Amino acid sequence: MQISKDIKYIGVNDRINPLFEGQYSVPNGMSYNSYVITDEKIAVMDTVDGGFTAQWLENLEAALSGNKPDYLVVHHMEPDHSANIAVFMERYPEAVIVSSQKAFGMMKNFFGTDYADRRIVVGENDTLSLGKHTLTFVTAPMVHWPEVIMSYDSLDKVLFSADAFGKFGALDSDEEWENEARRYYFGIVGKFGMPVSGVLKKAAKLDIAAICPLHGPVLSENIPHYLELYTKWAAYEPETDGVFIAYTSVYGNTRKAALLLEEKLSTKGCPVIAMDLARCDRAEALAMAFKYKKLVCASTTYNGGVFPFMRDFITDLAEHGYKSRQVYLIENGSWAPTAASAMKKLFEGCKDVVISDNIIKINSAVNPENIAQTEALAEEIASL
Ligand code: FEO
């Protein structure tokens, strides 16, 4: 795939591994992107996952057309991109690695060498001339590891953005960008909103015609839209004024309460979506909580606390920097309800999360009083 006259895509699609990073479900696969810039000097931009070495080398050889690469630019050391560094360096003994100081430290740990005699260390605003193309490096610590750099090719106006602007899904999967990019962002990079915001400020100063991420498609149209969405995500701002109802239910009674609230909110014209945490994708639920302005957590009491799927969900939110949201609680309990207090406690570490005092308490099954309370809660939520 040709990205520009001199830039070629040489990445691979992973349709084998059902889980990315050992935990994220990827029903449409995953891509590990790599690129070659052919100029007076030839630069290879990152490698790919270790399960796809042969295919990547084949793609690389085809792009090189008999030439030898001069540089391997390493933007990120996570093994889904760095696994083939040693293979590359052995195969092309005259090539030099261009990367951050921290990345070379990680190479020592991964490969037993930091390539001291075959490296160029780059930092903020350093440049590398390939001939007509000049790469300018942008440090991007914690997007998503501390060693990360991005690079900008000023000739073609291309930003090589490392993990940023990536998504789940192989390149040949037919799906819209936003849902899988959001699920990817909040699951993997979401905890690091502040550093992402910092890098986006630097990116805003660049004239970008295309973004080449390490996962997902090259973005070459409507760049301001992607930058705006990422800016919102990095700032933990909701995308929409709607409501996400996350619920757990053992025998269906808490589900009934959650779906009743969903129906009442919907009737009031409030955008709302409900998910059963035991049956939906965990990363999807996390992404929905960040997407919507308001969150309702409805849970059964369990072992003197909260149901495990809800406990894991809120813990996940807290660990991913969930903040500045309005939260509502529904608890169910048959003899000693404790779900609400347990949920409140789990949210304690979340900055500027306001939990409404209007908590619906169900004793085993939804009763007429609960129905009236749900109507009142729907009114409160819709009016904010
Ligand atoms: Fe795609 Fe952080 O590696």
Residues whose N, C-alpha, C, O or C-beta is under 5 A from the ligand:
A	BS01	FEO	E78 D80 H144 D163
